[in-house]
Amino acid sequence: MAPGGETVVGKGFRFVSQVLALLSLLTASPLAADEFRSPSLTALRVDWRAALDQLRTEIGSRPRVAEDFTFVPRRSVPRYDPRATPALVQLNAVSSRFFTGITRSPVPVLLPFDAAAYLEAQRSGAPAILALSRYQADFNPVDMFDAGPAGYSATFSLEPGAGDGMPARVFARPVEVQITGSALVYDIADPSGGKGEQVKPLAALYPDLRKFIREGYVRYAFTRFGVAYVVSIQCLDSVAKPRRLACKEAYPVAERFLKALRVAGGQRMRPLADIASNILDRPAERSADFSYRPSGDIIPNTGYRKQGGHPDVMAYAQIRFPLEKAPAFVRSQSYGKRDKSEGPTAYPWRDNFCESRSFEVWQCGGGYGHQGEDIRAADCPPPGEGREPCDPKQRAVVAVRDAIVIRGAKDQAATLHVNSRTEHIRFRYMHMNPQAMNADGVLNGRLVTEGEKIGVISNYLDHPAGTSMHLHFDVQVFTRDGWIWVSPYVTLVSAYERLIHARGREVGPEMAVTAQPVAHALPDDVIKPDLREGASGEEN
């Protein structure tokens, strides 16, 4: 068994835990009409002893360095005091020079960083100017690293032509590789979850490794030290082109990354607790005007191949509404003319999560959808005495939670990443102007606070005026398959009710909340970018 690998007993225990978690959802009391639930999360138990054994093996490959590490635990201090594991303290001291905050991770941080090789080179008097990629299997210095109470995430890249023995590729840009390790996983209705194929060259290193393509990424999911890890690369399962990474060209990069993973740090902490799904409290007072159609009730015939929406009563997080002020309207921006109700800036709201797009969304029927919801601000009223000035180009967009920003300078989207003892979730904003976000410092690593202004509603889609004036907002949660799109509709309804301090009124047909079948292959008729929401090099 590979270091940190799972025993049959461990797998059996986790399987039983997962079954019990799902049964808790299925046997929960039926929801009354228009009631919302919070999500259920499973907390994983971290085997730090196995992680230290693997670290000892890795450090032991460099005898001159190994003698500097102390693997004997200190029993004179409390178990969760960092001093109890001196080897981790020593390792973190090295790794934190390059991965800020690594000690905040409660799970062993696996990265393509060879700390022992780095220390040995320093001891031998290697020039300080040597590129860090020398110790990272030729991967560039980390683009993004975040660690917190639920786990960690990191992003690296590999330049064209880099890496000894790597095959030539058509894609002319750096390949970006993401990894997340988490002690929290969301329990969602996911008939397609847990599937994949074995990767034979890596079977000895990762006995339970699963490789699969899902929602625009090739993913490699595995369990080590009791923790769920997923490595992923955004790609398209199609012909390679200089500006479009084919998944076949991504495979060797991912395998190189996986082979290079080492224990780079982390710190033993008190275990997290499972979180049960509960019915949410909502305002007692009823709104005089706010109304919304049920989750999953998309405009007829606007789903992929005319399929319906995805009913989902989960409010995945208690967030601040992403627009600064009410009124605001969740309405379709692509199929609004087909809606027989009022225009795009009127109640009732209508779900558009599963509207037809070329984006893979496995929660939607057929496996394709919109990924999120479109939100518009109200039209500016005519100027008048006593009215606040209103500029349609200056409608503020705010952070929905305290979070860290994930965004490169060329990205059209900004993602807020929340990593706590009770949540591991991401919120993505689209159609704000990238140049304006750059000027405001909305870039990788920035910390934002709930309610803080991070931009204004705009119409950027590959270029200014590329779409209507609206905000696209979506949500991803971490599962054993990695980051998965989930419907943000009920999350937004719940947030809006808190913003206006009143409960909305659900109107329209009651939707049956059932899991829908999804597709496993990419049909030929949906591989082209959908220009209505943008899919040039960006994600949505």
C-alpha positions in Angstrom: 0.0 0.0 0.0 1.3 3.5 -0.9 2.3 5.8 2.0 -0.9 7.4 3.3 -3.0 4.9 1.3 -6.3 3.6 2.6 -7.0 0.3 4.3 -10.1 -1.7 3.5 -11.4 -0.9 7.0 -10.9 2.8 6.3 -12.7 2.6 3.0 -15.6 0.7 4.5 -15.9 3.2 7.4 -16.1 6.1 5.0 -18.6 4.3 2.7 -20.9 3.7 5.7 -20.5 7.4 6.7 -21.4 8.5 3.2 -24.5 6.3 3.1 -25.6 7.5 6.5 -25.2 11.2 5.4 -27.3 10.6 2.3 -29.9 8.7 4.2 -30.1 11.7 6.6 -31.1 13.8 3.6 -33.6 11.3 2.2 -35.3 10.7 5.5 -35.4 14.3 6.6 -38.9 15.6 7.2 -40.5 16.7 3.9 -40.3 20.4 3.2 -43.4 22.5 3.2 -44.0 24.6 0.1 -41.2 27.2 -0.3 -39.1 26.2 2.6 -35.3 26.2 2.1 -32.6 23.9 3.5 -28.9 24.3 4.4 -26.5 21.8 2.8 -25.1 18.7 4.6 -21.3 18.3 4.8 -19.1 15.4 5.8 -16.0 16.0 7.8 -13.1 13.7 7.0 -10.7 12.4 9.7 -7.0 13.2 8.9 -4.4 10.6 9.5 -1.4 12.7 10.4 0.7 9.7 11.4 0.5 8.4 7.8 1.4 11.9 6.5 4.5 12.0 8.8 5.5 8.5 7.7 5.4 9.7 4.0 7.3 12.9 4.9 10.0 10.8 6.7 10.4 8.7 3.5 10.7 11.8 1.3 13.1 13.6 3.6 15.1 10.3 4.0 16.0 10.3 0.3 18.4 13.2 1.1 20.5 11.9 4.1 22.3 15.2 4.6 19.0 17.0 5.1 17.2 14.2 7.0 19.4 14.5 10.1 18.1 18.0 10.6 14.5 16.8 11.0 13.0 15.6 14.3 10.2 13.0 13.8 9.9 12.0 17.4 6.8 13.6 18.8 7.0 15.9 21.8 4.5 14.5 24.4 5.1 17.3 26.9 2.9 19.7 25.0 -0.8 19.3 24.0 -1.6 17.2 21.0 -2.7 20.1 18.8 0.1 22.4 19.8 2.4 22.7 16.7 5.4 21.9 18.8 4.0 18.4 19.3 5.2 17.6 15.7 8.6 19.2 15.3 9.1 17.8 11.8 6.1 19.7 10.6 7.3 22.9 12.2 10.6 22.5 10.4 9.0 21.7 7.1 6.5 24.6 7.4 9.4 27.0 8.1 10.8 26.1 4.7 7.6 25.9 2.7 6.1 29.1 4.1 8.7 31.1 2.2 6.9 30.2 -1.0 3.4 29.2 0.2 2.2 31.9 2.5 -0.1 30.7 5.2 0.6 27.0 4.7 0.4 26.4 8.5 -3.3 27.3 8.3 -4.1 24.0 6.5 -5.5 21.3 8.8 -4.7 18.7 6.1 -1.4 17.6 4.7 -0.5 20.0 1.9 0.5 18.0 -1.2 2.4 20.2 -3.7 5.0 19.6 -6.5 7.6 21.1 -4.2 10.6 19.0 -3.2 11.6 20.6 0.1 14.4 18.1 0.7 16.0 18.8 -2.7 15.7 22.6 -2.0 17.3 22.3 1.4 20.1 20.1 0.1 20.9 22.6 -2.7 21.0 25.5 -0.2 23.3 23.5 2.1 25.6 22.9 -0.9 25.8 26.6 -1.7 23.5 26.7 -4.7 23.1 30.2 -6.1 20.0 31.9 -4.6 19.1 33.0 -8.2 18.2 29.4 -9.2 14.6 29.3 -10.4 12.2 27.7 -7.9 10.9 25.6 -10.8 14.1 23.5 -10.4 12.5 22.0 -7.2 9.0 21.9 -8.6 9.3 19.4 -11.5 9.7 22.5 -13.8 6.3 24.0 -12.8 6.4 27.8 -12.4 6.2 29.4 -8.9 2.7 29.1 -7.5 0.1 31.4 -9.1 -2.4 31.1 -6.2 -2.2 29.5 -2.8 -4.8 29.6 -0.1 -5.0 27.6 3.1 -7.6 27.7 5.8 -9.6 25.6 8.3 -11.2 23.3 5.7 -8.0 22.7 3.6 -6.1 24.3 0.8 -6.1 25.1 -2.9 -3.2 26.0 -5.2 -2.6 26.8 -8.9 0.6 26.1 -10.8 1.5 26.3 -14.5 3.8 24.6 -16.9 5.3 26.6 -19.8 5.3 25.2 -23.4 8.5 23.1 -23.9 9.2 22.9 -20.1 9.8 19.5 -18.5 12.3 16.9 -19.5 10.6 14.1 -21.4 7.3 15.9 -21.9 5.7 15.3 -25.3 5.4 18.2 -27.7 2.0 19.9 -27.7 0.0 22.1 -30.0 -1.4 24.4 -27.3 0.9 27.4 -27.2 0.2 28.8 -23.8 1.1 27.7 -20.2 -1.0 24.8 -18.9 -2.6 25.7 -15.6 -3.0 22.9 -13.0 -5.2 23.2 -9.9 -5.1 21.1 -6.7 -7.4 21.2 -3.7 -7.2 19.1 -0.6 -10.1 19.3 1.8 -11.3 17.8 5.1 -14.9 19.0 4.3 -16.9 17.6 1.4 -20.5 18.6 0.4 -23.1 15.9 0.3 -25.1 16.7 -2.9 -27.4 14.7 -5.0 -24.9 13.6 -7.7 -25.8 10.5 -9.7 -22.6 10.9 -11.8 -20.2 11.3 -8.8 -17.6 8.8 -7.9 -16.9 7.5 -11.4 -13.7 7.5 -13.5 -11.0 5.3 -14.9 -7.8 4.0 -13.4 -4.5 5.6 -14.5 -2.1 2.6 -14.8 1.2 4.5 -14.7 0.1 6.0 -11.4 -1.6 3.0 -9.8 1.2 2.2 -7.5 1.4 5.8 -6.2 -2.3 6.3 -6.0 -4.3 3.0 -5.7 -7.7 4.7 -5.6 -7.0 7.4 -8.3 -9.9 8.2 -10.6 -9.5 10.1 -13.9 -12.5 11.6 -15.5 -13.6 14.7 -17.5 -16.3 16.7 -15.9 -17.6 20.3 -16.3 -14.8 21.4 -18.6 -11.9 19.9 -16.6 -10.0 16.6 -16.7 -9.9 15.6 -13.0 -7.8 13.2 -11.0 -9.5 12.4 -7.6 -7.9 10.4 -4.9 -7.8 9.9 -1.1 -4.7 10.1 1.0 -4.3 10.4 4.8 -8.1 10.2 4.9 -8.3 13.5 2.9 -10.1 14.2 -0.4 -7.7 15.6 -3.1 -8.5 16.6 -6.6 -6.1 17.7 -9.3 -7.7 19.3 -12.4 -6.9 21.0 -15.7 -9.4 23.0 -17.8 -9.5 21.5 -21.3 -11.8 20.4 -24.1 -12.2 16.8 -25.2 -11.6 17.7 -28.8 -8.9 18.4 -31.4 -5.8 20.3 -30.1 -5.3 23.9 -31.2 -2.8 26.6 -30.4 -5.3 28.5 -28.3 -7.4 25.6 -27.0 -6.0 23.0 -24.8 -7.2 19.5 -25.7 -7.6 17.1 -22.8 -5.3 14.6 -24.5 -2.5 17.2 -24.2 -3.4 17.9 -20.6 -3.0 14.3 -19.5 0.8 14.2 -19.5 1.0 17.5 -17.6 -1.4 16.2 -14.9 0.5 13.0 -14.6 3.8 14.9 -14.2 2.2 17.0 -11.5 0.9 14.0 -9.6 4.2 12.2 -9.7 5.9 15.3 -8.3 3.5 15.7 -5.3 5.3 15.8 -1.9 4.1 16.6 1.6 4.9 20.4 1.7 3.4 21.3 5.1 0.2 21.8 7.0 -0.6 21.5 10.7 -2.5 19.0 12.9 -5.6 20.7 14.3 -8.8 19.7 16.1 -11.0 17.6 13.8 -13.9 19.2 12.0 -17.5 18.1 12.7 -20.1 16.8 10.3 -22.7 19.4 9.5 -26.4 18.3 9.1 -28.9 19.8 6.7 -31.5 22.0 8.4 -34.5 24.1 7.5 -33.5 27.7 7.3 -35.0 30.6 9.2 -36.6 33.2 7.0 -38.0 36.7 7.7 -41.4 36.7 9.4 -42.6 39.8 7.6 -43.9 39.3 4.1 -42.8 41.5 1.3 -45.5 43.5 -0.4 -43.9 43.1 -3.9 -41.0 40.6 -4.0 -42.1 37.3 -5.6 -40.2 34.5 -7.3 -40.9 31.4 -9.3 -39.8 28.0 -7.9 -36.3 26.7 -8.3 -36.0 24.7 -11.5 -38.9 26.6 -13.2 -36.9 27.9 -16.2 -38.6 29.4 -19.3 -40.2 26.5 -21.2 -38.0 24.9 -23.9 -34.9 26.8 -22.9 -33.0 23.9 -21.4 -30.5 21.7 -23.3 -32.6 19.9 -25.9 -35.7 21.4 -24.4 -35.2 19.7 -21.0 -36.5 21.3 -17.8 -34.6 23.0 -15.0 -33.1 21.5 -11.8 -35.2 22.0 -8.7 -32.9 22.6 -5.7 -34.1 23.8 -2.4 -30.6 24.3 -0.9 -29.3 27.6 0.1 -25.7 26.6 -0.1 -24.5 29.5 2.1 -25.8 32.4 4.1 -24.5 35.3 1.9 -24.8 39.0 1.5 -26.7 39.7 -1.8 -24.1 40.5 -4.5 -25.7 43.8 -5.6 -25.4 46.6 -3.1 -29.0 47.8 -3.3 -32.5 46.5 -4.0 -34.5 46.2 -6.1 -32.7 43.6 -8.2 -34.0 40.9 -10.5 -32.9 37.4 -11.3 -34.1 36.9 -14.9 -32.9 35.4 -18.2 -30.7 37.6 -20.3 -30.7 35.2 -23.3 -34.3 34.0 -23.5 -36.2 36.9 -21.9 -38.3 37.5 -25.0 -39.8 34.0 -24.6 -41.0 34.7 -21.1 -44.6 35.8 -21.1 -44.3 37.6 -17.8 -42.9 41.1 -17.2 -39.6 42.3 -18.6 -36.1 41.8 -17.4 -36.4 44.3 -14.5 -39.6 43.1 -12.8 -40.8 40.5 -10.3 -41.3 37.6 -10.2 -37.7 36.2 -10.4 -37.1 33.2 -12.6 -34.4 30.6 -12.4 -32.0 30.4 -15.4 -29.4 28.0 -14.0 -30.1 25.2 -16.5 -30.8 27.4 -19.5 -29.1 25.9 -22.6 -25.4 26.8 -23.0 -22.4 24.9 -24.2 -21.1 24.6 -20.7 -21.1 21.3 -18.9 -23.3 21.5 -15.8 -23.9 17.9 -14.6 -26.7 19.0 -12.2 -28.8 19.9 -15.3 -30.7 17.5 -17.5 -28.5 16.5 -20.4 -25.4 17.7 -18.6 -25.4 21.2 -20.0 -26.5 24.6 -18.6 -25.8 28.1 -17.7 -23.7 27.5 -14.6 -25.3 30.3 -12.6 -27.9 33.1 -12.5 -28.1 36.5 -14.3 -29.0 39.4 -12.1 -30.1 42.9 -13.2 -30.4 46.0 -11.2 -33.6 48.1 -11.4 -33.8 50.8 -14.1 -32.9 54.2 -12.8 -36.0 56.3 -12.0 -36.5 59.7 -13.6 -34.6 62.4 -11.6 -36.7 64.2 -9.1 -36.6 66.2 -5.9 -35.5 64.1 -3.0 -34.3 61.2 -5.1 -30.8 59.8 -4.8 -28.6 60.3 -7.9 -28.7 57.2 -10.1 -26.0 56.3 -12.7 -26.8 53.0 -14.5 -23.0 52.5 -15.0 -22.2 52.8 -11.3 -24.3 50.1 -9.7 -22.1 48.6 -7.0 -21.3 44.9 -6.8 -20.2 43.7 -3.4 -18.5 40.8 -1.8 -21.0 38.2 -0.6 -18.7 36.9 2.2 -15.3 37.5 3.8 -13.1 35.7 1.3 -9.9 35.6 -0.7 -10.0 36.5 -4.4 -9.0 34.1 -7.1 -8.4 36.1 -10.3 -5.5 36.5 -12.7 -4.9 39.9 -14.4 -6.3 38.6 -17.7 -9.3 36.8 -16.3 -12.8 38.1 -17.1 -14.2 36.4 -13.9 -13.5 37.1 -10.3 -14.0 34.3 -7.8 -14.3 34.6 -4.0 -13.1 31.6 -2.1 -14.4 30.8 1.4 -12.5 28.4 3.5 -13.7 27.9 7.1 -14.4 25.1 9.6 -18.0 24.9 8.3 -17.7 25.8 4.6 -15.5 25.2 1.5 -17.3 27.1 -1.3 -16.6 29.5 -4.2 -18.7 32.4 -5.6 -17.9 33.6 -9.1 -18.8 37.0 -10.6 -18.8 37.7 -14.4 -19.2 40.6 -16.8 -17.4 43.3 -14.7 -14.7 45.1 -16.7 -11.3 43.4 -16.3 -9.3 46.6 -16.6 -11.4 48.2 -13.8 -10.9 45.1 -11.6 -7.1 45.3 -12.2 -7.1 49.0 -11.3 -9.0 48.2 -8.1 -6.7 45.4 -7.2 -9.3 42.6 -7.5 -6.6 40.0 -8.1 -5.2 36.7 -6.7 -4.7 36.8 -2.9 -6.6 39.9 -2.0 -8.8 39.6 1.1 -12.3 41.1 0.9 -14.9 41.6 3.6 -18.6 40.9 3.3 -20.4 43.9 1.8 -17.2 45.5 0.4 -17.5 47.0 -3.1 -15.5 45.0 -5.6 -16.8 46.5 -8.9 -19.9 47.7 -10.8 -22.4 46.0 -13.0 -21.2 46.1 -16.5 -21.6 44.4 -19.9 -18.1 43.0 -20.5 -18.0 39.8 -22.5 -14.6 39.4 -24.3 -14.9 43.2 -24.9 -17.0 46.1 -23.6 -20.7 46.0 -24.6 -20.4 42.3 -25.3 -23.6 41.5 -23.4 -26.4 43.3 -21.5 -25.8 45.2 -18.3 -26.0 42.5 -15.7 -24.1 40.4 -13.3 -23.6 36.6 -13.8 -23.3 34.9 -10.4 -22.6 31.3 -9.7 -21.6 28.9 -6.9 -19.2 25.9 -6.6 -18.9 23.5 -3.7 -16.2 21.0 -3.1 -17.0 17.3 -3.4 -15.0 14.1 -3.9 -15.2 15.0 -7.6 -13.7 18.4 -7.0 -15.4 21.8 -7.4 -18.9 21.3 -8.8 -21.5 23.8 -10.0 -24.7 23.9 -7.9 -27.7 26.1 -8.4 -27.3 29.5 -6.7 -31.0 30.4 -7.2 -32.3 29.6 -3.7 -29.1 31.0 -2.2 -29.9 34.3 -3.9 -33.5 34.3 -2.9 -32.5 33.8 0.7 -29.9 36.5 0.5 -32.3 38.9 -1.1 -34.8 38.4 1.7 -32.2 39.3 4.2 -31.3 42.4 2.2 -35.0 43.7 2.1 -35.8 42.3 5.6 -38.9 40.5 4.2 -40.0 37.1 2.9 -40.8 36.7 -0.7 -43.8 35.0 -2.2 -43.4 31.9 -4.3 -45.6 31.9 -7.4 -46.1 29.4 -10.2 -46.1 25.6 -10.3 -44.6 23.4 -7.6 -41.5 21.6 -8.8 -40.7 18.1 -7.9 -37.2 17.9 -6.4 -35.6 14.9 -8.0 -32.2 14.0 -9.3 -32.0 14.2 -13.1 -30.0 12.0 -15.5 -26.9 13.6 -17.0 -24.7 13.0 -20.1 -21.2 11.5 -19.9 -20.0 12.5 -23.4 -19.6 15.7 -25.2 -22.1 15.9 -28.1 -20.8 17.3 -31.3 -23.4 20.0 -31.4 -22.3 21.8 -28.2 -18.5 22.0 -28.5 -18.5 25.5 -29.9 -18.4 28.5 -27.5 -21.7 30.1 -26.7 -21.3 33.7 -27.4 -24.3 34.8 -25.5 -22.5 34.2 -22.2 -18.9 34.0 -23.4 -16.6 31.1 -23.6 -13.5 32.4 -25.3 -10.5 31.6 -23.1 -12.7 32.3 -20.0 -15.0 30.0 -18.1 -18.6 31.1 -18.6 
